[in-house]
Amino acid sequence: MAIPEEFDILVLGGGSSGSCIAGRLANLDHSLKVGLIEAGENNLNNPWVYLPGIYPRNMKLDSKTASFYTSNPSPHLNGRRAIVPCANVLGGGSSINFMMYTRGSASDYDDFQAEGWKTKDLLPLMKKTETYQRACNNPDIHGFEGPIKVSFGNYTYPVCQDFLRASESQGIPYVDDLEDLVTAHGAEHWLKWINRDTGRRSDSAHAFVHSTMRNHDNLYLICNTKVDKIIVEDGRAAAVRTVPSKPLNPKKPSHKIYRARKQIVLSCGTISSPLVLQRSGFGDPIKLRAAGVKPLVNLPGVGRNFQDHYCFFSPYRIKPQYESFDDFVRGDAEIQKRVFDQWYANGTGPLATNGIEAGVKIRPTPEELSQMDESFQEGYREYFEDKPDKPVMHYSIIAGFFGDHTKIPPGKYMTMFHFLEYPFSRGSIHITSPDPYAAPDFDPGFMNDERDMAPMVWAYKKSRETARRMDHFAGEVTSHHPLFPYSSEARALEMDLETSNAYGGPLNLSAGLAHGSWTQPLKKPTAKNEGHVTSNQVELHPDIEYDEEDDKAIENYIREHTETTWHCLGTCSIGPREGSKIVKWGGVLDHRSNVYGVKGLKVGDLSVCPDNVGCNTYTTALLIGEKTATLVGEDLGYTGEALDMTVPQFKLGTYEKTGLARF
């Protein structure tokens, strides 16, 4: 049948939050017609989505599942333009992200300073979303019947335990559940958004949208369709104008109008939601007129308060006897066949993990804090000191080189993946014309607050020391580390001759070739203590002492290589319309996620966050989806069990009603 032109509820954007909102509301009342409009392709049964171990493919510049936004040049990045990718596929980031299960701190949501958004209010929704597929000592804060699955995956690289031993030797204790909402300093075997029973990625669209559409007939999916603007009639959001995602016929541009009888929920994400509002006339009147748009509602906060987590990757060589995903990602046909065959046989093996096996959340000790600059110490006292549940930095170990393998020699690697949990820097995004295809004026604000530099430098030193204490460690990839002075004791060192020869093999004529201007070999560690039993014997590399010149080299490295963590938020912030300490340019939404100055329009995605959250943000996106669906249901007059909005469970290999079809 044809897609209707009018619905009871329209959800604009089928990302992590939007898929949750649409799926829940379609199960609020099966007489309600719900339309879900998504710019990207349908992800149903797409192997590049459901196979966990191939997620790096989605981040290539020619990706069909992501859009790449280029920022203005920034002096804080040494004149570099930042590139910020966003998902462009049904399920949004949940279809292509790193699948890392981490949660924010309890104080994060309390800091929203919005009625109904405190952690005690939101915990039932956190539990409602998830099925926690592991042994659990704290079942009161986890869920066991939700549509989204959480597990260790069905494979773990040996780098996991090596990392945990090394980090614990640095005073970072191993904890069983680092996602308990209160622990801010510890190391953990990372959980993942992977269904243990199937080995598949657990994305929002399969969990909420496809399962609902297989069982009920009131949810309509419209893909490959870009939202242009919202149409307001008599002070109410009444309809939405859309255009094709790709303007394939520019001589005869086309558009469609879809109407909503009861509610429109904007869920296009942190970058696109403010752009849709601005094209619709919501925003700073001066900026709107300059872009050729007639102002409708004066909301200067639209597109402001852009936040992210600032990320950088530092790769290391590992000894040849250890396992990594490098040959698989590089395209070794024999290894790929073996790995794919294992997954399709039983859902296990290297494809059933993301290779990000362990990591830490950390806060500086008093001694470490005293060694950081005054600006960060002041920021720490203001923001972190009285909130002991907030970590300052996150870093993880990846079981391979995370990057373009055509730009690095064959071999085996591990990568330290860092991000700053609560940057002080802020950015903005604004339209440049009414054209829905036009690139925006984009300043993500990366590193524009000097207080963000010291913790990034500290994390590099900390994670480098973790790497050097691991038995896997065989040297630094010099080209991907700071350019320390040649004579510095901190200088990055490559593999030693023995390891180079082991990788090169007997026929390699250049392994270990002396070319000192490019690399220097790693110095030998201390000998193993033969007086210890074999399982306790270790080789040790000395701790590195950094001087002022070394710190400058690290700072320059941060400016050159800091990038997005795909965790942007804040551009349609909940907050007082007149502004507040955390929403300086004015709030866009009230505490029930209603856009100020219009009826029938809510925003439900990561853009609503007025302040940052200390986690990989899929968790928060799902939480916002659950909260928004509940708010809509309440506004429509539903109460009690109706607000459970239970979605059918996704079951691989069955058509839940008849058993005749499969995903």
N, C-alpha and C positions, 0 to 999 in steps of 0.2 A: 504494500500500500504506500501511497505518497506520504511524505513527511508533512504533518500539519503546519499551518502557518500561525496558529495560535495555541498557546499552552497555558496551564495554570501557573507553572513556575518555569522560568528560564535560568539555567546555570551557564554562565559565559566563561568557558575555559574548563577543559577536562584534565587538569593536572592532578597532582597529589591531593590537594584540598578539594578541587572541583569534582573529581570523580567520587570522592567520599560524600560530598554534599548531595550530588544528584542521586547516587545510589540510596542513600538514607532517605531522602525525601520521596523517592519513588516507592519506598516501603512504609512511608508514613500513612498513606491512604491510597489504595490501589485504584481509586476513582480519580485521583489527581493525575493530570497529564504533565510530565516533566520533560523538558527539552534540554539536552546537553550539547553545546556548540564547542567544537575543538578545532584549532587551526591546523594541527598536525594530522598525521595518518592514524588510522585505527591500529592498535597494537595487538589485536586479538591473535593469539597463537603465533606471534612473531618470534622466531628463535633468537633473534638478536636482542630481544627483550628478556625472554624467560630463561635463557642460559646465563647463569651468573658470571662465569669466568671470562666472558668476552666483552664485558662492559667498556674496556678502553676504546673499542671500535667506535662507540657512540660519540667520542670526544675528538675524532678526527675532523679536520677543517672541511672535508667534503661529506660530513655526516648528514644523513637524511632525517635524523631524529633530534637534531639540535640546531638552534639559531645562534649566531655569534654577533654580539654587539661590540663595536669598537668605540672606546672612549676618546675624549679630547686628550691631547698630549698633557703630561703632568710633570712639573718640575720635581715633584716628590718621588717620581719614578725615573729620574734622570732623563726627562723628556720623552719617555716611552708612552705609548698608547696601551692602556690595558684592554684586554679582550675578555668579555664576560659572556659565556655561553648560557643559554636557557634551553630547556627541553622543547622540542617541537614534535610531539607525538602524544597520543592519548595515554593518560597516566602520568604525563609530565615527568618531573625528575624521578619519580618512583619507578619509571620504566628504564631509566638509563643511569641512575646514580651509582655511587660506590657501594650501596647496600649496607652502610655502617649503622648499626643500631646504637645510638647514644641518646641520652635524654638530658634536657635542661635541668638546671638547679631549681629548687623550690622557690628561691628568692627571685628567679627570673620572671615568673608570671606574677608574683606579688608586686614586682617593680613596674608592671604595666599600669598600676594605679587606676584600675578600672573595675567597677562593680561587676561581680560575677566571674572575674578572670583570675582570682587567686588560686594557688595550687590546690588548696582544699576543695575548691569548687570544681577544678578540672580533673582531679585524680580519677573520679569515676569514668570520665570519658577516655582517659589514657588507658585504663584497664579494659574498657569496652571494645577498643580497637584491636587489641593484640591477642594472639595465642602464643604464650611463652613456652617454647618447646625445649625446656631444659630443667634439670633438677633445680629446685628453688627453696631457699631458706626464708624468703620474705614474701609469701604469696599475697599479703595484704596490699602490696603496691604494684602487682602485675596482674595481667588478665590471661585467661585460659580458654576463652570461648569466642574470641574475636576473629574477624575475617583476615587480618594480616598476621602472618607467621613470623616468629623470631626464633632463631636457632644459631648454632655454631656452624651451620652448613654441613655438608657431608664429606669434608676433607679439611685437614689442617697441615700446613707446611711446617717443617721442623723449626723454622725460624721463630715460631711462637714462643716455645719454652726457653730458647736461648735468649730472646729479648727480655722475657720476664725475669730471668735470673740476673741479667745485667742491670736492669733498671732497679731491681730491689737492692743491689749492691750500692746504688747511689742514694739510698734513703727514700725510694719511691716504693711503698709497700704493695705487694700483691693483694688485691681484694677480690672477693667472689662476685660482687655486684657493684660496679662503679656507677651504675645507672639507678641508684637508689634515691636520687633527688637531693642528697645531702653530702655525699662524699666528693671532695674536690681535689684530693691528692692521693693518687694511687695508680696502679697498673692492673690491666685486665686482659684476659683472653677475650677479644672482641666478639660480640654477637653480631648477627647479620640478618637482614631482611630476606631470608631464604627459608622456604618450606622444607623442613627436615624430611617429611614423608615423600616428597617428590624430587627434591634437589632443584626446584625452580625458584626464581626470583619471586618475591611476594610484593606485587605492585598494586597500586590503588585501583586501577581500572579493572583488572581481572577480579579483584576482591569485591568491588562494589558495583561496577557497571555491568560487566559481562554476565556475572552470576545472576543479577537482577533481570537482565533482558532475556536470559534463558528461561526464566520462570514466570515473568509477568509481562504484560503488554502495554504498560503505561509509561515506559522510559524510552525516549527517542534520542538517537545518537546522530549528530550532524558533524562529520569530520571534514577536513580540508577547507574549512570555512573560517575566515578571519573576522573578528568583531571590529567594525568601524567605529560606531558610536551608539550611545543610548539616546532614545527619543523620549523627551519629556513632554507630557500633555497635561495641562492644568495642574502643574506642580507635582505630578506623579510620573515615575519611570514606567512607561507604557509599552515600549517596544525597543527592538534593537535592529540596527542596520548592519548587514554583513556584506562582505565581499569575498571572492575566491582567494584562497591562500596564495595562489600564484596567478599574477595578472597575465594570463596567456593570450588574451585578446585585447591589447591596449587600445585598439581603434574603436572597440565597442565595449567599454567597461560595463560590467554588470553588478547589480547588488540585489539583495533580498531583504525583506522586512519580516521579522518574527515578533509576534505580540505576546504579552504576558498578562493574564487576568489578575493574578494575585501578587507575584513577587518576581523580581529579577535579582540574581546574585552574581556579582562580578568576581570572577576567580581566574583572571588571566595571568597572575603572577606579579612579582615585585616590579618588573620592568614594564610589562604591558598593561596592567590594571590602571596605573596613573595615566598612561598615554591614552587609553580609552576614555577615561574621565575628562582629560583635557580636550580631546577632540569633541567631547559632548558638551563642553562649555563650563566644566568645573575646574577651578584652579585660580592662579594669580591673574587677575584681569589684564595687567600690563603685558605679561608673557603671552597670554592667549591672543590678545589683539595683534601682538607682533608676529604671531604665527598664523594670523588670518582667521582666527576663530572668534565668534561672538561670545563674550562672557555670559554665563547663565547664573552661576553661583560662585560667589567670592570665597575661594578656599585656597589660600596661598600655600598650605601644607602639601597639596597634591604634587607628588614627584620629589618632595624634599625628604630629609632624614634617611637617605639611602645608606644602608649598612651591609656589611658582609663580614666574613672571616678571612683574614689575610693569610695566604698559604704560600709555602715554598717547599720544594723537594730537594733532598740532598742524597745522591746515590753513592753506594759503596760496592766495592768488589767483594765477592765471597769465595771461599775455598771450593775447589772443583768437586769435592766429594758431596757437597750439599746440593739440595734441590731448590730450583727456582722455576718461575713460569716463563723465563726469557725465551727459551727455544720454542715454546708453544706460541707465544705472542709474535715472535720473529717470523714464524711461518714454516717451521720444520714440518714437512708433510707427514712423515712417519709418526712423529710425536702427536701432531694434531689428530691423526686418524685414531691412534690409541686412546687419546683423551676423550674424543667425541664418542667413540664406541663404548667406552666405559660408562659415560653419562647416559647414553640412550639405552644401555642395558639395564642399569639399576639406579640412575640418579646420583651416582657418587663420583669421586675422583676430583681432579683439579678444576673441572668445570663447575663443581658444586661448591665453590668458595670464591670470594673476591681476592684472595691472597693477602688481605690486610688482616693479619691474624691476631695482633696484639697492639696495645698502645697505652698511653698514660694521659691523665689529666693532672696538671701540676700547679702548685703555688710556690713562690720563692720562700726560702727560709729567711729569717731576719738577717743573717749574714749575706745571703745572696741579694736581698733587697737593698742592703746598705751599699752594695757595689754598683747599683744602677743609678742613672742620673736623677737629679732632683725633680725634674718634671714628672717622671714616672712615679717616683716615691710619693709625690704629692697626689697624683692621680690614684695611686694604690690606697692611700689613706682615705681619700674621698669616696672611692667606689668599692673597694674590695675588703678593706680592713674589718668592717662590721658585718660582712657577709661571708662567713667561712665556708659556705657551700659553693662559692663561685671559684672555679679554676681560672688561672690566668692563661695557660697555654695547653694545647693538645698536641701530642705527636704519636704517630703510629709507625709500625714497621710493615713494609710491603715486600712480599717475597719475590722481588724482581726489580728490574729497572722500569720506573714509571715515566714513559716518554717515548719519543720516536726512535725505534730500534734501528732505523736506517742511518741514524746519526751517531751511532755508538758501536764499538767493536763487538763481535760475537763474544759471548762469555756468560757468566752468571753474576747476578747483582742482587742487592737489597737496597731499598730506598727508605729514608726517613721522610715522612710526610707530616709537616707541621701546620698548625693554624692558630692564630690569635683568637681567643674565645670572645673577648669583649673590646673591640677596638674603640678608641675615642673619636676616631675620624668619622666624618659624615660626607655624603655626596648628594647628587641630585640628578634628575632626568626630566626632560621637557620636550614636547613636540616642537618641530620646526615649521610645520605646515599642517593643513587639514588632511593631507594625503596619508591614508592608513599604511601605505607601504614605505613612507619616508623614514630614513634613519633619524633617531632623536639626537638632541643636544645632551650629551651624556658625560657626566663627571662623577665617577664612582667614589672619588675622594680618598682613594687608597693612600695611606700613610701621610695624610695632610695634617695630622696632629702629631707633634713631636713626641708625645707620650707613648706612641705605639712602637717606637723603635727599640727601646731597651728590652722589653720582653721578647722580641723577636731575636735579638742578638743572644740573649740568655738561652733561649730554646735551642738555637743552633749549637751552642757550646754543650748544652746538656745532652742533646740527642747524639752529638758526635762522640761524646764520652760513652754513652750507652753502646753505640756501634763498636767502639774500640774494645769494649769489654766482652763482646760476643765472640764465641768460638767461630762463628761464620766469617768474621772480619778478615779481609785480605788486602785492604787498602782503600784509598779514596779515589773516586773518579775525578781527577784533578780539574778537568774542564768544567765541572759542575759544582765546584766549591769556591769559596772566596779566593781572590788573587792576593794571597799574603806575600809580604816581602820575601825575596829569595832566601835571605838568611834567617828568616823567622823560624823559631821552634814549632810554630803552629802551622807551618806550610803543609798543604795536602800532599800526601805521598801515595804513589801507586803500588801495584803489586811488586813483590820482591822477585828476584830472578828464578827462584825455585817454583813459585806459583805461575809465573809467566811461561816457564818451560812446560809445566804440567798442562796448561791450557793449549799451548802451541803444539805439543806433540813432537815426535822425533823428526818429522819432515819439515817443520816450520823453520825457516832460515832467518827470521828477524825477531823472534821472541826474546825479549830482554836486550834488544839493541840499545846501545848507549847513545842517548840523544838528550843530554841533560838540560837543554834549554826548555824542553817541554815537560818532562816528568822526572821525578827522582824516586827510587825504590823505597818501599817501606822498610824501616829498620827492624831488626830481629827483636822479638819479644823476649822476656826473661824465660829461662829454661823451666820446664816442668819440675816440680819438687818430687823427686823420686822417693822421698820419705813418706809421701802420702799414698793412700790406696789409689788405684788407677782412676776410679770415678771422681776423685776429688782433685786430681792434678789439673793445673791450668797454666796457660802461658799468659803473661800480662804485658800490655803496652803501657808506658808511663803516662800519667795524666799530663795534659797540655796546659802550660801557663801562657796566658794571652797578655800582651802589652797594649798600649794605646794605639799603636800602628795597626796591630791585628784587629782591634775593635773597629777601626775605621774601614778596614778591608771588609769586615763582615757587614757593616752598615751599607757600604756601597753594593755589596752582593744582594742585600735585602732590597734595595731600591731597584736594582737591575732585574730581580727575579720574583718579587712578590706578585701574586696573582690571586684571582678569585678562588674561593673554595666551593662555588656554586651555592652559596648559602645566603643570598641577598634577601633583604627584608626592609620594611619600615616606610615605604613610600606612600602609603595610604593609612597613616597611623591612627589608632584609637587614641583619643585624648580630647581635652577641652578645646572647643573651637577657637578660643582666644589664645591657646597655647599654654605651655607649662615648662618646667625645667627640662623634661626629657623630650618634649615635642615643641621645640622653640619656634617653629614657623606656623604653628596652629594645627590642631587635630583635624582629621578628615572625617572620622567616624565617631559616633557616640558609643557607649559601652555595649550596646546591642548590635553593633556593627552597621548601623544605618548611616548612610551618607548624609551629612548635614545639608539642609536646604532643599530636600526632595523626599517624596514618599515612595515607598515600594522598591527601594534600592539598597542592597547591602553589598559589602565586600567581604569575601571569605577566602583569603590566601595569606601567604607570609607577609604581604605588604601591610597588613594591619598591625604588625608588632611595633610598638613605640620604642622598645629597647631590645637589645640583643639577647640571644639565648645561647647558653654554653653547650651546644650539641650539634651533631649533624642534623640538619633541619627537617628531614622527612618526618621525624617524630612530631615536631611542632606543626608541620603542615597538616598532618593527619588530625592532630588535636584541634586545630583551627577549623578543619572541615567538620568534625564532630560537633564542635561548639556552634558553628554557624547553622548547621542543619537543625540543631535543637532550638536555636533562637527563632528560626523561620517557623518551625512547628508550633512553638509557643505563640508566636504572633498570629498564626492562623487559627488559634483557639484549641489546639490539641493539648491533652494533659495525660498524666499517668503512663500506663503501659504503651500507649500509642507512640510516645516519644522514644521507645526502645528502637523503633524503626529497623527491626532485625532484617539483615540481608541474607539471602540464601547462601549456604556455604559452597564455595568453589570446590568441585571434586573432579580431579583429572580423570579422563577416560570415561566419564559418564555424562549423559544428559539427564540432569537430576530427576526429571519427570518420567522419562520413558526408557532410558538406558540405550537409546538408539544412536546417539550422536556423541561426539567428544570434542573437547577443546584441543 
